[in-house]
Amino acid sequence: MENQQYAACMEACNDCADACDMCAAACLGEQDVSMMARCIALDIDCAQICRVAAAVMARGGEAAKEICRACAEVCEMCAQECAKHPMQHCQDCAAACRRCAQACRQMSGA
């Protein structure tokens, strides 16, 4: 059963992970994939930490706040990189990352 106190943050983390997965896949289809390498790498890292954060919150894990602080940092890095690219998938991902970073900061008290 989900830990209800974390429900909004968990939703933001899961939405962000999905957006990052979609962005990474779409970036792989861009004409100059090498130009998208940092975006793809950060998308993958961000999706992974978002899923870990959501899982720890779902369990009511003791380290949830610390993991969410780290998640917020990675989300900000990913948002900054994605925002540099004009493609809609990158802009959508940047927005999801910003929402997740904000939710994680609120949840962790950072």
C-alpha positions in Angstrom: 0.0 0.0 0.0 1.3 3.5 -0.9 2.4 5.8 1.8 -0.2 8.6 1.4 2.0 11.4 2.7 4.3 10.9 -0.3 1.5 10.4 -2.9 2.1 13.7 -4.8 5.8 13.4 -4.8 5.6 9.7 -6.0 3.3 10.8 -8.8 5.7 13.5 -9.9 8.6 11.1 -9.7 6.8 8.5 -11.8 5.7 11.1 -14.4 9.2 12.4 -14.6 10.7 9.0 -15.1 8.2 8.3 -17.9 9.0 11.7 -19.6 12.7 11.0 -19.3 12.3 7.6 -20.9 10.3 9.1 -23.8 12.8 11.9 -24.2 15.8 9.5 -24.3 14.1 7.3 -26.9 13.1 10.3 -29.0 16.6 11.8 -28.8 18.0 8.5 -30.2 15.9 9.2 -33.3 17.2 12.7 -33.8 19.4 13.3 -36.9 22.5 14.3 -34.8 22.4 11.8 -32.0 25.9 12.7 -30.8 24.7 16.2 -30.1 22.0 14.7 -27.8 24.4 12.4 -25.9 24.4 14.4 -22.6 20.6 14.8 -22.8 20.2 11.0 -23.3 22.6 10.2 -20.4 20.9 12.6 -18.0 17.4 11.3 -19.1 18.5 7.8 -18.2 20.0 8.9 -14.8 17.0 11.0 -14.0 14.5 8.2 -14.8 16.4 5.8 -12.6 16.7 8.0 -9.6 13.0 9.0 -9.9 12.0 5.4 -9.9 14.2 4.7 -6.9 12.8 7.7 -5.0 9.2 6.6 -5.8 9.9 3.0 -4.6 11.5 4.2 -1.4 8.6 6.5 -0.7 6.1 3.7 -1.5 7.7 1.6 1.2 7.9 4.5 3.6 11.6 4.0 3.6 13.9 5.7 6.2 16.1 7.3 3.5 13.2 8.8 1.5 14.1 12.4 2.3 17.8 12.0 1.5 17.0 10.2 -1.8 14.5 12.9 -2.8 17.1 15.6 -2.1 19.4 13.8 -4.5 16.5 13.3 -7.0 15.8 17.0 -7.0 19.4 17.8 -7.9 19.5 15.2 -10.8 16.1 16.5 -12.0 17.4 20.1 -12.1 20.5 18.9 -14.1 18.3 17.1 -16.6 15.8 20.0 -16.9 18.7 22.4 -17.6 20.1 20.2 -20.3 16.7 19.4 -21.9 15.7 23.0 -21.9 18.7 23.7 -24.3 17.0 21.7 -27.1 14.1 23.0 -29.1 12.4 19.6 -29.6 9.0 19.2 -28.0 10.1 16.0 -26.2 13.0 17.8 -24.6 10.8 20.7 -23.5 8.2 18.4 -22.1 10.9 16.5 -20.2 12.3 19.7 -18.8 8.9 20.7 -17.5 8.4 17.3 -15.9 11.8 17.4 -14.3 11.1 20.8 -12.8 7.8 19.6 -11.4 9.6 16.6 -9.9 12.4 18.7 -8.4 9.9 21.0 -6.8 7.9 18.1 -5.3 11.0 16.4 -4.1 12.2 19.5 -2.4 8.9 20.0 -0.7 8.7 16.5 0.5 12.3 16.5 1.8 12.1 19.9 3.4 15.0 21.1 1.3 
